Amino acid sequence: MVLLCTAWLVLWQAHALGLTWIPVGPVTWMHLVVMAVGAGLCLTRAASQPRERLAWTLIGLGLAAWIAGETYFTLVLWDDASPPVPSPADAGYLLLPPLMFTGIVLLLRSRVRGLPRMLWVDGVTAALAVGAISAAVVVEAVLNAAAGGDRVAVITNLAYPVTDLVLLGLIVGAVAARGWRVDRTLGLMIAGVLSFWLSDSLYLVLSAKGQWESGGPFDAGWWATAIFFGAAAWQPATQHVASATARPRAGMILAPIGFALAGLGVLVFGSVDHLNALAIGLAAASLAAVMARLMLTHRENLRMLGESRAEALTDALTGLGNRRALTNDLDVVLDPHDATRTASMLVLFDLDGFKHYNDSFGHPSGDALLQRLGERLERVVEGLGTAYRMGGDEFCVLLDAGDDLCVAACVGALNESGEGFTVGCSYGAVLLPAEADEPSEALRIADQRLYEDKRGGRRATRQETKEVMLRILAERDPELSHHVADVAQLAEQVARTLRLSTGDIEHVRIAAELHDVGKVAIPDEILLKPGPLDAGEWRFMERHTLIGERIIGSSPGLAPVAAIVRSSHERWDGRGYPDRLSGATIPLGARIVAVCDAFDAMTKDRSYRPGMTVEAAVTELQRCAGSQFDPAVVAAFETALRLQPIASSQAA
């Protein structure tokens, strides 16, 4: 139906422009049918769309009022060269703008949400500027033609351009309100309003000059308005969410500038030629709206600058101050020119057990834990200082006058435990300015003390964990407990002979003590079998290194030890287990434990054989060097054996 009406309008326009051979039918009633189709589409849409029912009903009624006025004009005044003003037709015509205005406003309210104030101002600016131009052209012509005429006729004629200005301003403002984005519905409505405004303006100007003729080429603009709005009613409804933080586009600033220049142009023209007060007032108001937008833009820029500065000094996860904020605050606290500065305390914290928590429960849970701990720390120091997150699992507080009780409260805030996890913290504190008068120096001292505390805490935790595992091993098999103690003694001496670092020597000793902890999961009938194991039993036995790795690895401080235990039964030639590693790919600590374990096993009595002598065991190690054992480790073992007191007891 819309296509048929559009085709008729195109044919009519061509006929009116001079192509009279084109058949268009009886125009005196065909155009009423076309307009009725548009109004019917709007009202039908209102009946089928509850959410926008009132909006499309008002728009449809506005078109129906126009059709009523047009029907009277067609039947009574069509051939009148000078139709009377006002007439009953004017009542129908003038009802369209307010009804359509209200309907468009309701439609925009349902489809545009979260409108920023700047877009409101852009809409007002556009409406005022367009209104100023229209008033300068159309209203001026009406006023000139109506000079000395009947007052009621003048008011009626002026009502058309004024209501058109309001409607045109609304539709331009609607485009601005959507961030200068136009969907199909709004695009068709814009075309309808422009078509209506253009025909109305030409009618008023040509009527003022006595050149208007009914059925001319400009009448189709009125008729097309109904079709444009009828088609708009049946386009898919798209809801636009306006946002002040949306990515800026060139049109969002160029459009208001263009409308402001249009308003300025009207004022300039009015200074050299007489213009009506309405045009001058609208133009001036458009410039005032531009000034309001500049003020809003300035305020928005200040707000964004403040937010950017705050974000630059804030940790995004916890909302605490970040390292940059701490540095700025330290500059203030340690300012040598500040005569009022007082003693304060800087305390750095590093979480213990957080990596294990993250690995066990996942990073989202880890982030949630950091947020909880940060909130607790902030509450604890409220009124006493400021809390910061340095990044990762590091926190910090700058206390106005810190003491041991306050630090203990902070430590308590950074502790949390539950099923399968315990998270605590180590810390380092420094007094300001007594121990440091520069921010970098204060952070260096606090960091150094933090890691001294962490190393001590880790050693204690490792020792406690190791003792628990050894106690379990002793309960399971006392002989196995004596075996690992002797292996540990030898392994420590070999590690020293190979000049390993203090930390690596400690790892090797603990690995030697715990290398058989996985055997707690081996059944007694296999572990204590008096004779050789069969193939299936050996496969079961070979799992003990993996079991030992899992048990030891459950303590984060023993992770390096767990890796050594896993590889403690690998062979130099790659025929060991569980990973078939060979040569230098086997961890050095595991190679040391393998040699010491083999020596101790050979020299100990078993239920199925007596123990070897020390000399025979050493000879066997030498024979297997290069195949089962690392030759360099065997050589270091021989050196260590001569220095180790256990050698004499075993030899005896």
Secondary structure, DSSP 8 states (H G I E B T S, - for coil): -HHHHHHHHHHHHHHHTT-TTS----HHHHHHHHHHHHHHHHHHHHHH-GGGHHHHHHHHHHHHHHHHHHHHIIIIITT-SS--SS-HHHHHHHHHHHHHHHHHHHHHHHHEES--HHHHHHHHHHHHHHHHHHIIIIIHHHHHHTTTS-HHHHHHHHHHHHHHHHHHHHHHHHHHHTTS---HHHHHHHHHHHHHHHHHHHHHHHHHTT---TT-TTTHHHHHHHHHHHHHHTS----EE--TTS---THHHHHHHHHHHHHHHHHHHHHHS---HHHHHHHHHHHHHHHHHHHHHHHHHHHHHHHHHHHHTB-TTT-SB-HHHHHHHHHHHT-TT-TT---EEEEEEEEESHHHHHHHH-HHHHHHHHHHHHHHHHHHHTTTEEEEEEETTEEEEEESS--HHHHHHHHHHT-EEETTEEEEEEEEEEEETTT-SSHHHHHHHHHHHHHHHHHHHHHHHHHHHHHHHHHHHHHH-HHHHHHHHHHHHHHHHHHHHTT--HHHHHHHHHHHHHTTGGGGGS-HHHHT-SS---HHHHHHHTTHHHHHHHHHHTSGGGHHHHHHHHTTT--TTS--SSS---GGGS-HHHHHHHHHHHHHHHHS-BTTB----HHHHHHHHHHHBTTTB-HHHHHHHHHHHHH-THHHHHH-
